[in-house]
């Protein structure tokens, strides 16, 4: 298992910047479920369950672009922000059918990247579908485009974004059901956004980053539900397990070094 570069994540990553920008143009307050709860405005968890101090960025070969439905970035239950928590090279944009963000279009055409749209194969033609984000001999980095919204919204974005039509579609075949209990899934094979990103990293042979993102997702999910139900965390909660595993990895890396 190869080593992976890690550092403390910057305070304002792509999702947090997008969240602030979306709030700034809101004409009225966005009242999500539990709007009266005192939440950390970074991780969106109930404040005394905040996990921001433990965020760690991974440098990966693949980069991510989140294409988010208009109000998705405002939802406390959104797991797209977990990708930006864990993966240093993450970009995020609000989707618009008629006025696509110029920075997004520029990124899609950037010579350093080969974009892949991560989406189920049944919604496109067979010749576009790939199971591995292969870039051949071009030397480009995979840019994994994750569509973030409800299932109905995600299908709309996929259908009505002609600027995505020229890119291959990375179809994920999950080996297990979603672990996310915060939202109801449309179907039993539907994964949360962060789970999809972890599967895409596994497809790109970036197992350590994928495993870490899955663990971070478990931390968020457990604490979100604890805050929602006003219940105490278990003695060996997901965060303590993640920190223990991270300490073991650090010990092994130091010994190898």
C-alpha positions in Angstrom: 0.0 0.0 0.0 1.6 3.2 -1.1 2.0 6.3 1.1 -0.2 9.3 0.5 0.6 13.0 1.1 -1.7 14.5 3.7 -2.0 17.9 5.4 -4.5 19.8 7.4 -7.3 21.0 5.1 -7.6 24.8 4.5 -10.3 26.5 6.5 -12.3 27.5 3.4 -12.4 24.8 0.9 -14.5 24.8 -2.3 -17.8 23.7 -0.8 -17.5 26.2 2.0 -16.7 29.0 -0.4 -19.7 28.0 -2.5 -21.9 27.8 0.5 -21.0 31.4 1.5 -21.6 32.6 -2.1 -25.0 30.9 -2.3 -26.0 32.4 1.0 -25.0 35.9 -0.1 -27.4 35.9 -3.0 -30.3 34.3 -1.1 -33.4 36.6 -1.1 -34.8 34.8 2.0 -33.4 32.5 4.7 -33.0 28.9 3.7 -34.9 26.9 6.3 -33.6 23.3 6.1 -34.9 20.6 8.5 -33.6 21.4 12.0 -33.0 25.1 11.0 -33.3 26.1 14.7 -30.4 23.9 15.7 -27.1 25.5 16.7 -24.7 24.1 14.0 -21.1 24.6 13.1 -21.2 26.6 9.9 -18.2 24.6 8.5 -19.1 21.0 9.0 -22.9 21.7 9.5 -23.1 19.3 12.5 -24.6 20.2 15.8 -21.9 22.4 17.3 -20.8 20.2 20.2 -20.3 17.4 17.7 -18.1 19.5 15.4 -15.4 17.6 13.5 -13.6 20.4 11.8 -10.4 20.1 13.9 -9.9 16.6 12.6 -10.2 17.2 8.9 -7.2 16.0 6.9 -6.6 16.7 3.2 -5.2 13.9 0.9 -3.3 14.7 -2.2 -4.6 12.3 -4.9 -3.9 11.8 -8.5 -7.6 12.2 -9.3 -9.3 15.6 -8.8 -13.0 16.1 -8.2 -15.6 18.5 -9.5 -18.9 18.7 -7.8 -21.8 20.0 -9.9 -24.4 20.9 -7.4 -28.1 21.6 -7.7 -29.0 25.1 -6.6 -29.9 24.6 -2.9 -28.0 21.4 -2.3 -24.9 23.2 -0.9 -27.2 24.7 1.8 -28.4 21.4 3.2 -26.8 20.3 6.5 -27.2 16.7 5.4 -25.2 17.2 2.2 -22.2 14.8 2.0 -20.5 16.5 -1.0 -18.6 18.7 1.5 -17.0 15.6 2.9 -15.2 15.1 -0.4 -13.7 18.6 -0.2 -12.9 17.9 3.5 -10.7 14.9 2.4 -9.5 15.6 -1.1 -7.3 18.6 -1.6 -8.1 19.1 -5.3 -11.8 19.5 -5.2 -13.8 22.1 -7.1 -17.5 22.9 -6.7 -20.0 24.8 -8.8 -23.7 25.5 -8.8 -25.4 24.0 -11.8 -27.2 26.2 -14.3 -28.8 24.9 -17.5 -28.7 28.2 -19.4 -25.7 30.0 -17.8 -23.0 27.5 -16.9 -20.2 28.9 -14.8 -17.3 30.1 -17.0 -14.7 28.9 -14.5 -16.4 25.4 -14.6 -16.2 25.4 -18.4 -12.6 26.5 -18.3 -11.8 23.7 -15.9 -13.5 21.1 -18.2 -11.2 22.2 -21.0 -8.0 22.5 -18.9 -5.1 20.6 -20.5 -4.0 19.0 -17.2 -7.3 17.1 -16.8 -9.3 14.4 -18.5 -12.9 14.7 -17.2 -15.1 11.7 -16.4 -18.8 12.0 -15.5 -19.6 9.6 -12.6 -23.1 8.4 -13.3 -25.0 5.1 -13.8 -24.4 3.5 -17.2 -28.1 3.0 -18.0 -28.6 6.7 -18.6 -26.2 7.0 -21.5 -25.0 5.2 -24.6 -22.7 2.1 -24.2 -19.8 3.7 -26.1 -19.4 6.4 -23.4 -19.3 4.0 -20.5 -16.0 3.1 -18.7 -15.4 1.2 -15.5 -11.9 2.7 -14.8 -10.9 6.4 -15.3 -8.0 5.6 -17.7 -6.2 8.5 -19.2 -3.8 6.5 -21.4 -0.4 8.0 -22.3 -1.7 11.6 -22.2 -0.3 12.2 -18.7 -3.5 14.0 -17.7 -5.1 13.7 -14.3 -8.7 12.3 -14.1 -11.2 15.0 -13.2 -14.1 13.1 -11.6 -17.4 15.0 -12.0 -19.9 14.2 -9.3 -23.4 15.4 -9.8 -24.8 16.4 -6.4 -28.5 16.7 -5.6 -31.6 14.5 -5.2 -31.8 11.6 -7.6 -34.4 13.5 -9.7 -32.2 16.6 -9.7 -29.1 14.6 -10.6 -30.9 13.1 -13.6 -32.0 16.5 -14.8 -28.4 17.9 -14.5 -27.1 14.9 -16.5 -29.7 15.2 -19.2 -29.6 19.0 -19.6 -25.8 19.7 -19.5 -24.7 19.5 -23.1 -21.1 20.5 -22.1 -20.8 17.1 -20.4 -21.8 15.1 -23.4 -18.3 14.8 -24.9 -16.9 13.1 -21.8 -16.8 9.4 -20.9 -19.1 8.2 -18.1 -17.5 6.3 -15.2 -20.1 3.8 -14.1 -19.8 2.7 -10.4 -21.0 -0.7 -9.5 -21.3 -0.6 -5.6 -20.4 -3.8 -3.8 -22.6 -3.0 -0.8 -25.7 -1.0 0.1 -25.4 2.6 1.2 -24.6 3.2 4.9 -26.3 6.6 4.9 -29.3 6.9 7.2 -29.8 10.6 7.1 -31.7 10.7 3.8 -34.0 8.1 2.2 -32.5 6.6 -0.9 -34.4 6.5 -4.2 -33.3 2.9 -4.7 -31.5 0.3 -2.7 -28.3 0.7 -4.8 -28.2 4.5 -4.6 -25.2 5.8 -2.7 -24.7 9.1 -0.9 -22.5 11.6 -2.8 -19.4 10.9 -0.6 -19.8 7.2 -1.0 -19.9 7.6 -4.8 -16.7 9.6 -4.6 -15.0 6.9 -2.5 -16.0 4.2 -5.1 -14.6 6.4 -7.9 -11.3 6.6 -6.0 -11.2 2.8 -5.6 -11.8 2.6 -9.4 -8.7 4.8 -9.8 -6.7 2.5 -7.5 -6.4 5.2 -4.8 -7.4 2.8 -2.0 -6.0 4.8 1.0 -7.8 8.0 0.1 -11.0 6.0 -0.7 -10.8 4.2 2.7 -10.2 7.5 4.5 -13.2 9.2 2.8 -15.4 6.3 3.7 -14.3 6.5 7.3 -14.8 10.3 7.3 -18.3 9.7 5.9 -19.0 7.3 8.8 -17.9 10.0 11.3 -20.2 12.6 9.8 -23.2 10.2 9.5 -22.9 9.0 13.1 -22.6 12.5 14.5 -25.3 13.9 12.3 -27.7 11.2 13.6 -26.6 11.6 17.2 -27.4 15.4 17.0 -30.7 14.7 15.2 -31.8 12.2 17.8 -30.2 14.0 20.7 -28.4 10.8 21.7 -24.9 10.3 23.1 -22.2 8.8 20.9 -21.1 5.2 21.5 -17.9 4.7 23.6 -15.9 3.7 20.5 -17.4 6.1 18.0 -16.4 6.4 14.4 -14.1 9.3 15.0 -12.1 7.5 17.7 -11.7 4.5 15.3 -10.6 6.8 12.5 -8.0 8.6 14.6 -6.7 5.2 15.9 -6.3 3.9 12.4 -4.6 7.1 11.3 -2.2 6.8 14.2 -1.4 3.2 13.2 -0.7 4.3 9.6 1.5 7.2 10.8 3.5 4.7 13.0 4.0 2.3 10.0 5.1 5.1 7.7 7.6 6.4 10.2 9.0 2.9 10.7 9.3 2.5 6.9 10.9 5.9 6.6 
